[in-house]
Amino acid sequence: MFYRFSDKKYRRGNVTLITALALAPLSYAVLCGVEIAGIAQSKANLQAAVDAGALAGAGELSVSTRGDAGITSTAITLATNAVSGLADITQPSFEVAIDRNGGTVSVTARAHFQSMFSGLVTDKTPLVVTSTAETLSKTPLCVLQIDQAATVGAKVMDRAIIRAPGCLVQSNSTIEVTNLGRIEAGSVQAVNGATGIISPAASIGALPIQDPFVDLDLTSPNCTTALENVVYSGWVSVSLPPGTHCDNLRVTGNATLILEPGEHYFKGQLEFNGNSKLRGDDVVLIFDPDRAFSFDQRADIELTARKSGPLAGFLIATGRNNTKRFTISSSQVRELLGTIYIPGSELYVSSSGNVAQDSAWSVIVAKSLTLANNPVLVINKNYAGSNVPVPEGVGPSSGVPRLAR
């Protein structure tokens, strides 16, 4: 007896078989894609862990009392914590290499990727990643442009020059050097980008350096009198004791203003022009919101920062909510020894000639920095030659690490 299958049923069976055969490699390809993506993500997670460990270790490398064992322990602990809870890799092993001469800490991690398909596609793929971070304690932090949201954080235009031998110049956004301007420093780095004549070439993709003085107390006493406009002119010489200054002060002609040692809180503007002079040793100038200084024309400025107290090392300071421009357009600003801290403000330098060249050391922490025309902003680092201490977080004790891998 013969049975005859219908052509329709026969064709249906062929389609089912062909579809099944086609789905097998397609499914395998999908699984491979999932696995490859999983491996890449696991490697990225492991890389982030060794980055954290290397940075933590480099941060302790500048502490003279910290031994290799302590640095190793810190680096491994931070890296281990960063991978805790990850189920797609085996427990990693970490190795730490410390190079004190080079100022670097390297962390290497080894682990295996654990397939979610029980080895159907991959079977415990080995993962090996390394990260190296270097401490900046050997290159003192001298200029920090702090605003990460700035389109251009540091501008050097025309024939302007930043000259900071042996110092780190850091932009948390971008550096733009145009025309015949240039930057000469021990090290230059930017988070987002740098263009123009920069020596040595800027390192791009740097980690942002956070505000080292975010907790600084700049609270000023209140005024008990109304703000007035006070002008000193002619050949007069006026000594100003420390305390709260509640007036707009304008010094012009050949007048001289001498700041006596201590903290000077300015509730009004501070303006110098003509052939005026400003002198102050062991002082800090603290400005209220919406207040700033202006050193114009041929104003002769010589200032050194506080030598003791909670504001030791600070020369000029204001709060983060102050967005006024601090202006130097005089060619006679010879000494600004200390730290200029204006985290919400722009420092604008447009003088002709050298600025701050007689300072043993200077540090600038500003929201933004602009140099125009042809000034030469000189940033020295003769810390040993000064009796003014450097605030912790900048200068030679910064110890701020960065990834160098």
Buried (B, 14 or more C-beta within 10 A) or exposed (E): EEEEEEEEEEEEEEEEEEEEEEEEEEEEEEBBEBBEEBBEEBBEBBBBBBBBBBBBBBBBBBBEEBEEEEBBBBBBBBBBEBBEEBEBBBEBEBBBBBEEEEBBBBBBBBBBBBBBEEEEBBEEBEBEBBBBBBBBBBBBBBBBBBBBEBEBBBBBBBBBBBBBEBBBBBBBBBBBBEEBBBBBBBBBBBBBBBEBBBEEEBBBEBBBBEBBBEEBEBEBEEBEEEEEEBBBEEEEEEEBEBEBBBBBBBBBBBBBBBBBBBBBBBBBBBBBBBBBBBBBBBBBBBBBBEBBBBBBBBBBBBBBBBBEEEBBBBBBBBBBEBBBBBBBBBBBBBBBBBBBBBBBBBBBBBBEEBBBBEBBBBBBBBBBBBBBBBBBBBBBBEBEEBEBBBBEBBBBBBBBBBBBB
